[in-house]
Every structure is written in structure tokens, then in C-alpha cells.
Amino acid sequence: MAKKSEKVVVLPCSGIGKVYGALARETTYELMEKVRPGLAVTTCLPLLVINDPEAVALVRENPVITIDGCPKDCAKKSVEAVGGNLAKTYQAIKFYKEHKELKPEGIAEVNETGRRLAQVAAAEVAEEIDKLAAGEEA
């Protein structure tokens, strides 16, 4: 059994200009602001790339869930590269494949349908956050 966690890092890809990158970010905001405020935290992905000490410490000392917008898995690979505590990975398209009625559109921000999909995705990811916070495996 893993140790209980006061924070779970949710790290979306940067995915600028891509709808699934926007969905990954929107899902993270939903988790941090509404679904698991105080428990779900994030950091800036480029800070990991430049080995920022605070960002690296955050992902090493807390369980991390990544949400990537494409198969390149930039968020996942960035956490692995700094020896982060990677607990669970997602690709944002998975949520759309499971809920085709909620097609996201937009690149800087998702549309209303995309925001509803982010809410659905956040509910699923929240279950993993709760397991990690309780010290269970994701």
C-alpha cells in the first residue's frame, strides 16, 4: 500500500493549438477548481523540461496523473525524465471515444460541449485522485 497523499499532481500536456490539449487543460482546471480543490494541484509542464527545482520536487514527492492530448505523451515523458512519481496516465481522446456525443471543438479554449466533456473526464480522474490520496494504487 502506498502512503496517503495530501496532494495529487494532475499534469496536462501543453498541447497548444490542439483540441485534445485544450481538453486536457480544461479537465485539469475542472479538477483543481471544482471537483478536488486543494487536493488536485498542477505545475507548468515547461518548468519540468527546464528542471525547475520546485516543479521537479512537486512531481517527485507526490503522485502524478498525466493527461496527454496526443500519442506523443509529452506530459508523461516529462514526468518520467525527472524521476517523478507517475501513478496514472490518460490520453484526452479516450474521454471523447467513450462519450462521442460530447465532441470538443476549439484550440485555445474548448466549446461548451468540450467543457461538459471535461466535467465527465474530471469525474473519472477524481476517482483515481481519491485512491491515490487514500494511499491506494491508481
C-alpha positions as CSV (number, residue, x, y, z in Angstrom):
1,M,0.0,0.0,0.0
2,A,1.3,3.4,-0.9
3,K,1.4,6.3,1.5
4,K,-1.5,8.7,1.8
5,S,-1.1,11.9,-0.1
6,E,-2.3,15.4,0.7
7,K,-1.7,16.5,-2.9
8,V,-2.1,14.7,-6.2
9,V,-0.5,16.4,-9.2
10,V,-2.5,16.5,-12.4
11,L,-0.3,17.4,-15.3
12,P,-1.9,18.2,-18.6
13,C,0.1,18.5,-21.8
14,S,0.7,21.9,-23.2
15,G,-1.0,20.9,-26.5
16,I,-1.2,24.5,-27.7
17,G,-3.3,24.7,-30.9
18,K,-4.8,21.2,-30.4
19,V,-8.3,20.5,-29.3
20,Y,-7.3,17.5,-27.1
21,G,-4.6,19.5,-25.5
22,A,-7.2,22.1,-24.6
23,L,-9.4,19.3,-23.3
24,A,-6.6,18.1,-21.1
25,R,-6.1,21.6,-19.6
26,E,-9.8,22.2,-19.1
27,T,-10.1,18.8,-17.3
28,T,-7.2,19.8,-15.0
29,Y,-8.8,23.2,-14.2
30,E,-12.1,21.5,-13.5
31,L,-10.4,19.2,-11.0
32,M,-8.4,21.9,-9.3
33,E,-11.2,24.5,-9.1
34,K,-14.4,22.5,-8.7
35,V,-14.0,18.7,-8.2
36,R,-11.0,18.3,-5.9
37,P,-9.8,21.8,-4.9
38,G,-6.9,21.7,-2.6
39,L,-6.1,18.1,-3.3
40,A,-5.6,18.3,-7.1
41,V,-2.7,20.6,-8.0
42,T,-0.7,21.2,-11.1
43,T,2.5,22.8,-12.3
44,C,3.7,24.2,-15.6
45,L,5.0,21.5,-17.9
46,P,7.8,23.6,-19.3
47,L,9.1,24.0,-15.8
48,L,9.8,20.3,-15.7
49,V,11.5,20.5,-19.1
50,I,14.0,23.1,-17.7
51,N,14.4,21.1,-14.4
52,D,12.9,23.9,-12.2
53,P,13.7,22.7,-8.7
54,E,10.2,23.4,-7.2
55,A,8.4,21.7,-10.1
56,V,10.7,18.7,-10.0
57,A,10.2,18.3,-6.2
58,L,6.4,18.6,-6.6
59,V,6.3,15.6,-9.1
60,R,8.8,13.6,-7.2
61,E,7.1,14.0,-3.8
62,N,3.5,13.5,-4.8
63,P,1.7,11.0,-7.0
64,V,1.2,12.3,-10.6
65,I,-1.6,11.8,-13.1
66,T,-0.8,13.0,-16.6
67,I,-3.4,13.9,-19.3
68,D,-1.8,14.0,-22.7
69,G,-3.5,15.4,-25.8
70,C,-1.8,13.1,-28.3
71,P,0.2,9.9,-28.5
72,K,3.5,11.8,-28.1
73,D,2.8,11.6,-24.4
74,C,4.8,14.8,-23.6
75,A,3.5,15.2,-20.1
76,K,4.1,11.5,-19.2
77,K,7.6,11.6,-20.7
78,S,8.5,14.8,-18.9
79,V,7.5,13.4,-15.5
80,E,9.5,10.2,-16.3
81,A,12.5,12.3,-17.4
82,V,12.8,14.0,-14.0
83,G,12.1,10.8,-11.9
84,G,8.6,11.9,-11.0
85,N,6.1,9.7,-9.1
86,L,3.9,8.7,-12.2
87,A,0.8,7.0,-10.9
88,K,-1.6,7.1,-13.8
89,T,-1.7,8.3,-17.4
90,Y,-4.5,9.3,-19.7
91,Q,-4.8,10.5,-23.3
92,A,-7.6,13.0,-23.6
93,I,-9.1,11.4,-26.7
94,K,-10.1,8.4,-24.5
95,F,-12.8,10.5,-22.9
96,Y,-14.2,11.5,-26.3
97,K,-14.1,8.0,-27.5
98,E,-16.3,7.0,-24.5
99,H,-18.6,10.0,-24.9
100,K,-18.9,10.7,-28.7
101,E,-22.0,12.8,-28.0
102,L,-19.7,15.4,-26.4
103,K,-17.4,16.4,-29.3
104,P,-14.9,19.1,-28.2
105,E,-14.0,21.9,-30.5
106,G,-11.6,24.9,-30.1
107,I,-7.9,25.2,-29.6
108,A,-7.2,27.9,-27.1
109,E,-10.4,27.0,-25.2
110,V,-12.9,24.2,-25.7
111,N,-16.5,24.9,-26.6
112,E,-19.5,24.3,-24.3
113,T,-19.6,20.7,-25.4
114,G,-15.9,20.3,-24.7
115,R,-16.4,21.8,-21.2
116,R,-19.1,19.2,-20.5
117,L,-16.7,16.5,-21.7
118,A,-14.1,18.0,-19.3
119,Q,-16.6,17.6,-16.5
120,V,-17.1,14.0,-17.3
121,A,-13.4,13.4,-17.6
122,A,-12.7,15.2,-14.3
123,A,-15.2,12.9,-12.5
124,E,-13.4,9.9,-13.8
125,V,-9.9,11.2,-12.9
126,A,-11.2,12.3,-9.5
127,E,-11.8,8.6,-8.6
128,E,-8.1,8.0,-9.2
129,I,-7.2,11.1,-7.2
130,D,-9.2,9.7,-4.3
131,K,-7.5,6.4,-4.5
132,L,-4.0,8.0,-4.5
133,A,-4.9,10.3,-1.7
134,A,-6.1,7.3,0.4
135,G,-2.8,5.5,-0.3
136,E,-4.2,3.0,-2.8
137,E,-2.7,2.2,-6.1
138,A,-4.3,4.0,-9.1
